[in-house]
Amino acid sequence: SNEETLAQLTHRPSLELPDSRSWPLMEEAVEASWLLGVPFFIQVIEGRDDQIEGIVAGVVESAQESQRQQDARWRKAIPHAVQTVVADLTGDPSRHTFQDFADALVAAVRVLRPRGQILLLTDATPEVTTEVTILQQAGDPTELLSRLSPEQAFAHRAAWQWATVAEQAQIFLLSGWEDDLVEDLFAVPLANREQAQRLIDASETSLHLEDAHKTLAVLES
């Protein structure tokens, strides 16, 4: 696209889930793909532990089948919100990024009770990105969210996601990061999985989200 069109489409991110209604922007993108002469797509459905769940190839209409397979593998619906969500990231830890961390929190908070707790468990030690630094320099999540413009929130989505979740829930993080860094991100560091298990045992209701950064977690309507 060009800068003018990108500027028109830039808006503050949202934690809201897409529904079955058609997206005018998606329809425009499909039309543009035909006009550009690229009507054939190869779409890969990720599986657990960096495996490939399936491959769907075809013209634009094949996107519906790929979406069906994606939802069948990664869409998880539960009937009511829970107090604790255990979110993990499987596969090669060297592949996991801070954006994966933030995406996992977003999946978890969608099925969490107000002021519930999220236990994010991973062996990864991702790079300290600009988004991590933005969070470190903030006084608290609310202060950060209030001063991020829509353009900044869009450009630094992981920071916006993390702060938005931190404003709603208590975050516990088991990772390769030092405790001081985790605390700077409005989270409580966990030393081992035994600590996580004690928190789970003390919870009234809990849910495990495998590979949470890939999962679309929803509450049943």
MINU-527513 format. One record per residue (C-alpha): residue in three letters; z, y, x; residue number from 1. Coordinates in Angstrom, 1 decimal. Example, Ala and Ser with C-alpha at 12.3 -4.5 7.8 and 13.67 -1.06 7.14 Angstrom:
<nodes>
rest  pz  py  px  nr
ALA  7.8  -4.5  12.3  1 $
SER  7.1  -1.1  13.7  2 $
</nodes>
This chain:
<nodes>
rest  pz  py  px  nr
SER  0.0  0.0  0.0  1 $
ASN  0.2  3.6  1.0  2 $
GLU  3.2  5.9  1.6  3 $
GLU  2.8  7.8  -1.7  4 $
THR  2.8  4.6  -3.8  5 $
LEU  5.7  3.1  -1.8  6 $
ALA  7.7  6.4  -2.4  7 $
GLN  7.0  6.1  -6.1  8 $
LEU  8.3  2.6  -6.2  9 $
THR  11.4  3.1  -4.1  10 $
HIS  14.6  3.2  -6.2  11 $
ARG  18.2  2.1  -5.8  12 $
PRO  18.5  -1.7  -5.7  13 $
SER  20.2  -3.5  -8.5  14 $
LEU  22.2  -6.8  -8.8  15 $
GLU  20.6  -7.4  -12.2  16 $
LEU  18.6  -10.6  -12.5  17 $
PRO  14.9  -10.8  -13.6  18 $
ASP  14.4  -12.3  -17.0  19 $
SER  11.5  -13.9  -18.8  20 $
ARG  9.9  -10.6  -19.8  21 $
SER  6.7  -9.6  -18.0  22 $
TRP  7.0  -7.2  -15.2  23 $
PRO  4.4  -4.4  -15.3  24 $
LEU  4.6  -4.0  -11.6  25 $
MET  4.0  -7.8  -11.1  26 $
GLU  1.0  -7.7  -13.4  27 $
GLU  -0.4  -4.8  -11.4  28 $
ALA  0.1  -6.7  -8.1  29 $
VAL  -1.6  -9.8  -9.5  30 $
GLU  -4.6  -7.7  -10.6  31 $
ALA  -4.7  -6.0  -7.2  32 $
SER  -4.8  -9.5  -5.5  33 $
TRP  -7.9  -10.4  -7.5  34 $
LEU  -9.6  -7.0  -6.6  35 $
LEU  -8.8  -7.6  -3.0  36 $
GLY  -10.5  -11.0  -3.1  37 $
VAL  -7.4  -13.0  -2.4  38 $
PRO  -7.0  -15.2  -5.5  39 $
PHE  -5.8  -18.3  -3.7  40 $
PHE  -2.1  -18.8  -2.8  41 $
ILE  -0.1  -21.4  -0.8  42 $
GLN  3.6  -21.2  -1.8  43 $
VAL  6.4  -23.1  -0.1  44 $
ILE  9.6  -24.0  -1.9  45 $
GLU  12.5  -24.2  0.6  46 $
GLY  14.9  -27.1  0.4  47 $
ARG  18.3  -27.8  1.9  48 $
ASP  18.9  -27.8  5.6  49 $
ASP  15.6  -26.0  6.4  50 $
GLN  13.6  -28.7  4.7  51 $
ILE  10.6  -28.1  2.6  52 $
GLU  11.1  -29.1  -1.1  53 $
GLY  7.5  -28.7  -2.1  54 $
ILE  4.2  -26.8  -1.7  55 $
VAL  2.2  -25.3  -4.5  56 $
ALA  -1.4  -24.1  -3.9  57 $
GLY  -3.9  -22.6  -6.2  58 $
VAL  -5.1  -19.4  -7.9  59 $
VAL  -2.8  -16.8  -9.4  60 $
GLU  -1.8  -19.0  -12.3  61 $
SER  -0.3  -21.5  -9.8  62 $
ALA  2.6  -18.9  -9.4  63 $
GLN  4.0  -20.1  -12.7  64 $
GLU  4.4  -23.6  -11.4  65 $
SER  5.9  -22.5  -8.1  66 $
GLN  8.4  -20.4  -10.1  67 $
ARG  9.3  -23.4  -12.2  68 $
GLN  9.9  -25.5  -9.1  69 $
GLN  11.9  -22.7  -7.4  70 $
ASP  14.1  -22.4  -10.5  71 $
ALA  14.5  -26.2  -10.8  72 $
ARG  15.8  -26.3  -7.2  73 $
TRP  17.8  -23.1  -6.9  74 $
ARG  18.6  -21.7  -10.3  75 $
LYS  22.2  -22.6  -11.1  76 $
ALA  23.7  -21.6  -14.5  77 $
ILE  27.4  -22.0  -15.5  78 $
PRO  29.0  -21.4  -18.9  79 $
HIS  31.7  -19.0  -17.8  80 $
ALA  32.8  -16.9  -14.9  81 $
VAL  35.1  -18.4  -12.2  82 $
GLN  37.9  -17.0  -10.1  83 $
THR  36.6  -18.3  -6.8  84 $
VAL  33.1  -18.9  -5.5  85 $
VAL  32.6  -20.9  -2.3  86 $
ALA  29.2  -19.9  -0.8  87 $
ASP  27.8  -21.7  2.2  88 $
LEU  24.7  -21.5  4.3  89 $
THR  23.3  -24.8  5.5  90 $
GLY  20.6  -25.4  8.1  91 $
ASP  20.2  -24.0  11.6  92 $
PRO  22.8  -21.2  12.0  93 $
SER  20.6  -19.4  14.5  94 $
ARG  18.2  -18.6  11.7  95 $
HIS  20.8  -16.9  9.5  96 $
THR  20.8  -13.2  9.4  97 $
PHE  23.1  -10.5  7.9  98 $
GLN  20.6  -10.2  5.0  99 $
ASP  21.3  -13.9  4.3  100 $
PHE  25.0  -13.2  4.2  101 $
ALA  24.5  -10.3  1.8  102 $
ASP  22.1  -12.4  -0.4  103 $
ALA  24.8  -15.1  -0.6  104 $
LEU  27.4  -12.6  -1.8  105 $
VAL  25.1  -11.3  -4.5  106 $
ALA  24.5  -14.8  -5.8  107 $
ALA  28.3  -15.4  -5.8  108 $
VAL  29.3  -12.2  -7.5  109 $
ARG  27.0  -12.8  -10.5  110 $
VAL  29.2  -15.7  -11.7  111 $
LEU  32.6  -14.3  -10.6  112 $
ARG  35.4  -12.9  -12.7  113 $
PRO  36.3  -9.2  -12.1  114 $
ARG  38.3  -8.9  -8.8  115 $
GLY  37.7  -12.6  -8.1  116 $
GLN  37.3  -13.9  -4.6  117 $
ILE  34.2  -15.1  -2.6  118 $
LEU  34.6  -17.5  0.4  119 $
LEU  31.5  -17.2  2.5  120 $
LEU  31.4  -20.1  5.0  121 $
THR  28.9  -20.3  7.8  122 $
ASP  28.7  -21.2  11.5  123 $
ALA  26.3  -18.3  12.2  124 $
THR  26.9  -15.3  14.4  125 $
PRO  24.1  -13.0  13.3  126 $
GLU  22.9  -10.0  15.1  127 $
VAL  24.8  -6.8  14.5  128 $
THR  22.1  -4.9  12.7  129 $
THR  21.8  -1.3  11.5  130 $
GLU  23.1  -2.4  8.1  131 $
VAL  26.3  -3.8  9.8  132 $
THR  26.8  -0.6  11.7  133 $
ILE  26.5  1.4  8.5  134 $
LEU  29.2  -0.6  6.9  135 $
GLN  31.4  -0.4  10.0  136 $
GLN  31.2  3.4  10.0  137 $
ALA  32.1  3.7  6.3  138 $
GLY  35.6  4.4  5.1  139 $
ASP  35.4  2.1  2.1  140 $
PRO  32.7  0.6  -0.1  141 $
THR  32.9  3.3  -2.8  142 $
GLU  32.5  6.1  -0.3  143 $
LEU  29.5  4.4  1.3  144 $
LEU  27.8  3.8  -2.1  145 $
SER  28.4  7.4  -3.2  146 $
ARG  26.6  8.8  -0.2  147 $
LEU  23.6  6.4  0.1  148 $
SER  20.5  8.0  -1.5  149 $
PRO  18.2  5.6  -3.4  150 $
GLU  15.8  5.7  -0.5  151 $
GLN  18.6  4.8  2.0  152 $
ALA  19.9  2.0  -0.3  153 $
PHE  16.4  0.6  -0.6  154 $
ALA  15.8  0.8  3.2  155 $
HIS  19.2  -0.8  4.0  156 $
ARG  19.5  -3.2  1.2  157 $
ALA  21.9  -5.6  2.9  158 $
ALA  24.4  -2.8  3.5  159 $
TRP  24.1  -1.7  -0.2  160 $
GLN  24.5  -5.3  -1.4  161 $
TRP  27.5  -6.0  0.7  162 $
ALA  29.3  -2.7  -0.3  163 $
THR  28.5  -3.3  -3.9  164 $
VAL  30.0  -6.8  -3.9  165 $
ALA  33.0  -5.6  -1.8  166 $
GLU  33.7  -3.0  -4.5  167 $
GLN  33.9  -5.7  -7.1  168 $
ALA  35.4  -8.7  -5.3  169 $
GLN  37.6  -9.9  -2.4  170 $
ILE  35.5  -11.3  0.4  171 $
PHE  36.7  -14.0  2.8  172 $
LEU  34.3  -14.8  5.7  173 $
LEU  34.2  -17.7  8.1  174 $
SER  31.6  -17.1  10.8  175 $
GLY  31.1  -16.7  14.5  176 $
TRP  32.0  -13.0  14.3  177 $
GLU  35.2  -11.5  15.8  178 $
ASP  38.0  -10.7  13.3  179 $
ASP  37.8  -7.0  14.0  180 $
LEU  34.2  -6.9  13.0  181 $
VAL  34.8  -8.8  9.8  182 $
GLU  37.7  -6.5  8.8  183 $
ASP  35.4  -3.5  9.4  184 $
LEU  33.1  -5.0  6.7  185 $
PHE  35.9  -4.9  4.0  186 $
ALA  36.4  -8.6  4.4  187 $
VAL  39.2  -11.0  5.4  188 $
PRO  38.4  -13.2  8.3  189 $
LEU  39.0  -17.0  8.0  190 $
ALA  39.9  -19.0  11.2  191 $
ASN  38.8  -22.4  9.9  192 $
ARG  37.8  -24.4  6.8  193 $
GLU  41.4  -25.5  6.2  194 $
GLN  42.3  -21.9  5.4  195 $
ALA  39.4  -21.8  2.9  196 $
GLN  40.6  -25.1  1.3  197 $
ARG  44.1  -23.6  0.7  198 $
LEU  42.5  -20.7  -1.1  199 $
ILE  40.4  -23.0  -3.2  200 $
ASP  43.4  -25.2  -4.0  201 $
ALA  45.3  -22.1  -5.2  202 $
SER  42.4  -20.9  -7.4  203 $
GLU  42.4  -21.5  -11.2  204 $
THR  38.6  -22.1  -11.3  205 $
SER  36.1  -22.4  -8.5  206 $
LEU  32.4  -23.0  -7.9  207 $
HIS  30.5  -24.2  -4.9  208 $
LEU  27.1  -22.6  -4.2  209 $
GLU  25.2  -24.6  -1.6  210 $
ASP  22.8  -22.5  0.5  211 $
ALA  24.0  -19.5  -1.5  212 $
HIS  21.5  -17.1  0.1  213 $
LYS  18.7  -19.0  -1.6  214 $
THR  20.5  -19.6  -4.9  215 $
LEU  19.9  -17.7  -8.2  216 $
ALA  23.3  -18.0  -9.8  217 $
VAL  23.6  -17.0  -13.5  218 $
LEU  26.0  -17.1  -16.4  219 $
GLU  24.6  -19.0  -19.4  220 $
SER  23.9  -16.7  -22.4  221 $
</nodes>
